[in-house]
């Protein structure tokens, strides 16, 4: 029971997003300037990973202080063991992240861009923590997650290798955000009734399930509009054209969601697969192009 409860800090979608987004940012460095240090590459990945997992651990620790959030059929002693395990895990992860930061300072690799990014990562972690533990901030959780798991990882992957920002970094990160949020909204739409019964104040519960569906579809369209925009703004076409191969999947997802909104048959597995595809496949294709060019 203790191991199962502690493992809740591992959220596959969020961690997969963090990992792939980081690889995209590192790939951009490889493309525009060449890889400077594989050691720095690994350290940057572990730093952002430690920050994210420590926030998840601290949030789960705080939530378990409320008996209403205890797992079913567990005693106080078991919950106490779970909280101790979470506290030790969070402390270990934060100590590891601090050690990496001190190592960068001693080694002189903590440039101005990386320092600013470290501060942003800590602040994003704090904001995400409050959206996890304070119900009044919960509707904004999806946006805090987008910052911590989709925006900061590619920036970390870039700045751990480079002192100066590159214009392509912004254009690379921008189209990722709608796809990430669309995935999280689909999860909230799917669990809308459960969240209402459990008084979980998600973003979709705040705006209503029908508006959530419309917003989800709009985000999918926005993702491809942004990809087109970055191409117009000078992003090399040979790096971005392949992301439009997933456009039919995006249109299929919009049709499935609209059919659901109108009372048609619900195909959650198909919609989940489609929404995951339009987020991860473009990132993978763009990152692969960066790495092999």
N, C-alpha and C positions, 0 to 999 in steps of 0.2 A: 504493500500500500504506500509506503514512504517513497519508494523509487518511482512508482507510477505517478504519484502526486508531484514529485519534483520534476519529472519529465515533461510536465505541462509547460515548462518554460521554453521547450523546444517546439516552435511552431514552424512546420515544414515550409509553408508558402513564404513566410517572412524571411526565413533563413535562406531559402533558395533565391529570393529576390535580392537579398543582401550580397550573396556570393556572386551571382551573375552580373549584377550591377557593378560590383567592384572590379570584376574581370573586364567589363566594358571600359571602365575608366583607365585601368592599367593598360588595356589594349590601345587606347587612344594615345597614351604616352609612347608606347611601342611604335605607333604609326607616325607620330609627328616629331619625336625626338630620340627614340630608341630607349630601350630599357637600361636604366642606370644601375640598379642594384636589385638582385633577386631577394637578398636578405630584407631590404626595405619593403619589397613587394609582400613578402610573407608577414612581416611585422605589422604593416598597415592593415592587412586583412584581419589579423588576430585582434588588433586594437579595436576596430569598429565592431567586431564580433563580440568581444568581451564587454564592451559598453552595452550593446543591445541585450545580451543575455543577463547581465547584472541587473538591468532595469526590469526585465521580465521577472527575475527572481525576487527582487525587492517588492514588486507589485503583488506577486502571489503571496509573499510573506505578509504584507499588509492586509490583503483580502481575507486571509485566514484568521485574522484577529476578530472577525465577525463570525459568531457561531452559525449564522444562517448560510454561510458560504462553505461550511465544512463538508467534506465528502460524506455520502450517506453511510450509516452504520459504522462510524468510527468513534473511538473514545477520545477523551481529552488527552490522554497520554500519547496516543498515536498522532494527534494533531500537533502536539508539542514536539514530537520527534520530527515531523514534517517541517515545522517552522525552524527548528534548529538546523536541519539539513539545508533549507533554503538560505538561511542567514550565513552559514558557512560557505555555500556556493557563491553567494553574492559578494562576500568579503574576499574570497579567493580571486574571483574574476576582476574585481576592482583593483586588488593589489597587483594582479598581472598587468592590467592596463596602465596602472601608475608606473610600474617598473619599465614598461616600454617607453612611456613618456619621458621618464628620467634618463633612460638610455639615449633617446634622441637629443635631449638637452646636453648631455655629456659629450656625445659624439658630434655635436654641432650640426646635426641634420634637421633641427627644428626650425625651418625657415618660416618667414612671416605668413605665407599662405597656409602651411601645415598647422601653425599655431592657431590661426583663426579657425581652421577647420576643426581642430581638437576642441576649441571652446564651443563651437557650434554643435558638435556631437554631444558634448556634455549637456548643453542647454536643451537640445532636442530630446535627450534621454530624460531630463527632468520634466519637460512638458508631457512627454509620453507617459511617464509615471503618474502624473496627476490625472491624465485622461483615463488611466486604468483604475485608479482608486477613488476618485471623486466623481460621483454620478452627474453632477452638473456640468462637468467637462467631458463626459463620455461621448456625446455626439461629435466632438471634434477629434476623437481618437484616430479616425481614418486618415486625417490630414497629418497628424503627428507621426503616424506610421509611415506615410508616404515620404516624409522628410527623413526619417531615421533609416528606412529600409530601401528607399529608391533614389533619393537625391544625394545624401551624404556618402554612401559607399563608392559611387563612381568618382566623386570629388576626392575622396580619400585615396583611391587607387591612382588618381592623377597626381595629386600634390605630394604624395610620398616619394614620387620620382622627379618632380619638377618644381622649380622655385616660382615660376611665373604661370599665370593662368593663360589658357589658349581659348580663342573664340569658339572653337569647335566643341569645347567641353559643355558650354551652356546649351548649344544646339543639340548635343547628344542627350543630355539629361532631360530637357524639356518634354519631349514626346513620351518619356517613360511614365510621367506622373499620371495622366488620365488612365492608362492601362492598369496601373497599380490600384488606383481608387475604384475603378470599375470592378475589379476582382473582389475587393473588400465589400463593395455594395451588393454584389451578387450573393455573397455569404450572408449578409444581413437580411436581404430580401428572402432568402431561403429559410432563415430562422426567425422570420418576423413574428409569427404567432408565439413561438417559444419565448422570444425576448419580451414580448408584451406581458405574457403570463409571469415571467420572472422579473418584471420591472427593470429590464436592461434598457437603458436609455441610449440606444444606438442612433446613428445619424438617420437611418431609414425610419426608425420609430418616431424620430423628431419631425420628419417632413412628410411621412405617410408612405405606404408601400407603393402606391401608384406613381407618385412623384419620384420615388426612388428608382422605379423602373425606367421612367423617362430620363432621369438624370444618368442612369447607367448607360442607356443607349447613346445619349448625347456625348458622354465621355469616350465611347468607342469611336464615334465619328470624329471627335476632337483629336484623338490620337493620330489618325491618318491625315487630318488637316495639318497638324503640326509637323508631321514628317514631310508633307508636301511643302510646307512653309520653309523648313530648314534647307530643303533642296533649292528653293528659290533664293534663299539668302546666301547661297554660296557653298553649301555642304556638298562635297563631291558626289555626283550622281552614282558613280560606280560603288559607293559605299552604302547608299541608302535605297537604291531601287528595289533590292530584294525584299525589303520589309513589306512592300505592297503585294507580295505574293499571298500574304495572309488576309488581304482585304476581303476576299469572298467569305472567309471564316467569320470576320467581323460582321459582315452583312447578314450572314446566317444567324449569328447570335442576336442581332437586333430584331430579326424576324421572329425568332423563337421567344424572345422576351416580350415583344409586342403581342404575339399570339397569346402568351400567358396572361398579359394584362387585360386582354379582351375576353378572358375566360376559357381559353383553349387548353388542350392537354399540356401538362407541365412536364418538361424533360430536363430535370435538374442535372443529370449526368452530362448530357449533351451540352447544356449551357455552361456548365463548369469547365468542361474540356475546351470549349470554344473560347471562353474568356481567358483561361490560362494560356491558350495558344497565342492569342493576339497580344499578350503581354510578354511572354517569355521567348517566343520564336523571333520576333523582330530584334529583341535584345541580343539573342544568341547570334543571329545572322550579322548584325552590325558589329558585334564584338569579334566574331570570327574574321570578318573583313579587316578589322583593325590589326588583328594578330598576324594574319598571313600576308598582308601587303608590305 
